[in-house]
């Protein structure tokens, strides 16, 4: 019997946050794309907390938006509460965060992928990969890309084949997934859903190494059964700031969140039942996110604390369901009931969904190039939680980068790699592919050495021109950006030219106490310039922080200079005693023109580059 075949340019497996951005990106760049997912009703689902953004993650959302991605627009349209975190600190720390109406967010993403030209969405369970060439066995040395097998498609349950030159895997927490609530174990990547075991087998057959991580989620409550009079209210910002550079204003009404806390009795209940917690009974041995611990973990690790804060977050406008942020747990149901009922305001609360932990396979990301293409199989890309990350934003960002690179690869174009000084997305991917992960990876501002440059406010100035070159940023975005940039340049020129009491307005603006309205009092010419509020704010940040920014730019220049260090064609790598034999072989064969090219050779480590650079400066 002949098999059903479908032919596409790019296939994306999984329609979570990585998959949807990857598929939209690929289709928008003109590739005929298929998005295959286990269940069309869960496209864009927020598996855990109904919120987008937060510290460092908010910056990522703005970067995705600046490049032409979807996440920022979706949360602007479906957010129920918006807050700019760290607004009391310097602008490099400002981070937008918003509660989403969970279902509205998911349905809007479903609509966006449905509306997208060049994109076919199909409910399919993908079971294995189809390749051309001989797989490289696990543990065998990494061959050169031209000697690796190549992806040609995937096989789905029921036997149909989808063929393409590039395949992007974004299967999230679903590979060999097991959920735990106390002693109870169920197969599945998310409550109420299934798992996929055959995909893991298929990866292993191709020589990929897989490891296991775990993550967890708290109980959800019925809001009707909560006593709000005992809780502290947490309203949104008075002047909510959008995520997307294309959203003028957040128009919708905001809903408050609520605060409560655990207490000594809750901690005693948890301690008395630790032997029943899968993390402590030995039922789970894989690593979870250290910075996002379960409540049982918090009680053990911070034994001197008698209380931990809990944010009660509404899951939407048309539901009473409440997410209990801060008490993620996999304790048994009876313990969760007792725990919840011992918390102020929750004495009569009914749990609608119990908390659980999920263990799943991930593929250590050192098996990837910085394009997110795998080193073992040409044309095969991994993005999202499968790479050992956690978080919607980290997943979405990887999806976009994988989508771009898949399309560039099949068009035989240069790959797209963001530098660490250009974007948090550059930091994220560089960390993943060079350092790997030993716990679920989430972004922090501290991971970015150039964080003064990588602000949420300037993501469009850093990335929209790149989005335009890639064909991702649409005409409306590009026109709006051009107008904004012109306003900024006009203002900067005027500030340098106009004077007040002997000093330029630029010098005045550098003073901490001087803001835009005062400058306008100093000069009617400036006051009459047509400028958006956002452009004014950008100019102020630019001028006030120019000293720090300049210093970081000089650091980057210095680093770039070392990367452009030329290597003579006749250079004898074998004469560098400290170099590893593998590095000597590869350098001798490739004969890189400069250090930057040397660094792109597969298998070359930062240490090899450091030795080579030193030797070029000081031979012998
Ligand atoms: P997902 O959003 O998981 O999407 C995977 C997609 O792949 C789904 O659409 C699925 O149907 C599809 N799929 C899987 N296998 C196949 C197949 N074989 N064929 C076809 N389709 C397939 N993040 C945090 O930041 N903080 C947290 O506290 C947190 N807790 C979490 C708790 C739980 C219980 C879970 C499940 C997740 C949690 N996360 C948390 C992680 C967050 O949900 C993920 O980081 C994010 O959703 C990853 O996005 P993704 O696109 O990689 O995968």
Boltz pocket constraint, residues with backbone or C-beta under 6 A from the ligand:
constraints:
  - pocket:
      binder: B
      contacts: [[A, 13], [A, 14], [A, 15], [A, 16], [A, 17], [A, 18], [A, 19], [A, 36], [A, 37], [A, 38], [A, 39], [A, 42], [A, 43], [A, 44], [A, 45], [A, 46], [A, 47], [A, 48], [A, 49], [A, 124], [A, 125], [A, 126], [A, 127], [A, 170], [A, 171], [A, 172], [A, 173], [A, 174], [A, 175], [A, 189], [A, 190], [A, 196], [A, 199], [A, 215], [A, 216], [A, 217], [A, 292], [A, 356], [A, 357], [A, 358], [A, 383], [A, 384], [A, 385], [A, 386], [A, 389], [A, 390], [A, 391], [A, 392], [A, 395], [A, 396]]
      max_distance: 6.0
